Amino acid sequence: MKRMPRIAMVVVILAAAFGVRQWTRHDGTDTATGTQPLAATKPAPPRVWKLGSLELRPCELAQPHSGLSTAAWCAPFEVPEDRSHPEGRKISLRLAVLRSSAQVPAPDIVTFIAGGPGQSAAESYTVIAPALAPLLTHRNVLLLDQRGTGESNPLSCRDDEPGVPGGAEDESGFDAAAVRKETLACLDRLSKEADVRFYTTTDAVADLEDVRRALGSPRFDMLGVSYGTRVAQQYAMRHPDGLRTLILDGIAPNGLVLGEDFAVNLDAALKAQFARCHADEACRSRFSDPYQTLYQLRDALRANPHKVSFRDPQNYASVQRVLSEYSLATVVRMFAYSPETAALLPLSIDAAAHGDVGPLLGQAKLLTGDLGDSMDGGMQYSVICSEDADLLRSRPEDKDTILGDTMIEAFRTACSVWPHGTRPADFHQPLKSDVPALLMSGEFDPVTPPRYGDDVLKGLPNGRHFVLKGQGHNVVARGCMPRLLDRFIDKADAKGLDASCLDRLAPLPVFVGFNGATP
């Protein structure tokens, strides 16, 4: 989902305390009143909230690049890094609970599983907060940073983070030797404090069950977003008695090999989004065929990648980047994730085709900065290299798409040197469960299209799948979905929901100029 530009909000409150000096006798008696001073009082003991065997204390969950924080109750939670050797190294997970306003909340607990792989649940909370806010009226909410993310022994190499080439700073496109070198550098750094083989989805599922038991064995209302839907489905397979309801947003089926459909899914989403422009007279007159323009720009950059200058949208400093077919692909993919940025895509592509790269690369710099700051790339590799890499295959039909097969080749290259964990034999089997389930997808999602949700729904007889018109990736906070989510969790009945309010959702009008869409 699109994030707003980082704005550091610092509020300083200076409180001055003024006291009236009073004369006292040597024995401490107040000469004006004749009273003895009060005995020194001991500081109040820390407040403690006991849940199951855990003792939680007040804490603040800071949000990156912001003066804002979320009040919560926290307790460190220790787990063995290698569960086959519980006597070995322990790692501490960040466990936070948002406390319900109810005097006696419902016994089940809402559990948010973040995406990525590599995102922290606590740090991602601000994005999901509008969807979870109604739930706090009656239920507590659990935020557990998955091992390898956030403050749960993060697998992060911020200075030399391994990543898929083709970002805004890419100068040469895909370079297998460079990817391998960066990956080994990150691995060398992380290996001093972690064995990266044990940061997989399966390990995370075992952690979740340990946490549930420590909390007193409440049943989970589990909300998985994007990659988090894989974690949620795996939990449902391994611990069905631990779930009361299952909510999946931006759905990755168990059978999906992460990365294999990136190119075809993006191409389909772009065609669908650009078809809106063709159907709108003002947009069609202004841009003709944005899909064709995009591919013409790609072909020109394939023949002539070159250095460009633009103004940083945060500080207006001049920035230079190499614009290549690879960087174009990455930027376009990021724009396609949300309706706000997708509405800008035809305009931004047209401007770049005419030599003005500022709108395209300026927005991309904001998106890549926020995403890079919220993602732990080492953990991402631990997941993909253990669970998907051996099944990834480059496909000839992807070669000439905007994204091509670069991401697949980059993952395969990195995973050739990254240690692999184990994958259960049934890991990629479809989920089959009677648990009440609410599934949701965006109509124009470029990474987890609605057909994925339809596929997962086949194994969930008590499930229902909503496709939100005009929306992109991750939709639980869109329109009236928070209200529907609240009702679903309250009644544990997806089929009985009145979802007519979703009919009011529609795509954002395509921008035909920087002042917006034509009325």
Sequence and secondary structure as in RCSB ss.txt:
>XXXX:A:sequence
MKRMPRIAMVVVILAAAFGVRQWTRHDGTDTATGTQPLAATKPAPPRVWKLGSLELRPCELAQPHSGLSTAAWCA
PFEVPEDRSHPEGRKISLRLAVLRSSAQVPAPDIVTFIAGGPGQSAAESYTVIAPALAPLLTHRNVLLLDQRGTG
ESNPLSCRDDEPGVPGGAEDESGFDAAAVRKETLACLDRLSKEADVRFYTTTDAVADLEDVRRALGSPRFDMLGV
SYGTRVAQQYAMRHPDGLRTLILDGIAPNGLVLGEDFAVNLDAALKAQFARCHADEACRSRFSDPYQTLYQLRDA
LRANPHKVSFRDPQNYASVQRVLSEYSLATVVRMFAYSPETAALLPLSIDAAAHGDVGPLLGQAKLLTGDLGDSM
DGGMQYSVICSEDADLLRSRPEDKDTILGDTMIEAFRTACSVWPHGTRPADFHQPLKSDVPALLMSGEFDPVTPP
RYGDDVLKGLPNGRHFVLKGQGHNVVARGCMPRLLDRFIDKADAKGLDASCLDRLAPLPVFVGFNGATP
>XXXX:A:secstr
                       B TT  BTTT               EEETTEEEEEEEEE TTSS EEEEEEE
EEEEESSTT TTS EEEEEEEEE  SSSS  SSEEEEE  TTTB TTTTHHHHHHHHGGGGGT EEEEE  TTST
TSS    GGG    S STT SSS  HHHHHHHHHHHHHHHTTT  GGG SHHHHHHHHHHHHHHTT   EEEEEE
THHHHHHHHHHHH GGGEEEEEEES   TT  TTTTHHHHHHHHHHHHHHHHHHSHHHHHHHS HHHHHHHHHHH
HHH  EEEEEE TTT  EEEEEE HHHHHHHHHHHTTSHHHHTTHHHHHHHHHTT  HHHHHHHHHHHHHHHHHB
 HHHHHHHHHHHTGGG    GGGTTSSSTTHHHHHHHHHHTTS      TTTTS     S EEEEEETT SSS H
HHHHHHHTT TTEEEEEETT  S  TTSTTHHHHHHHHHHHT STT   GGGGG       SBTTB   
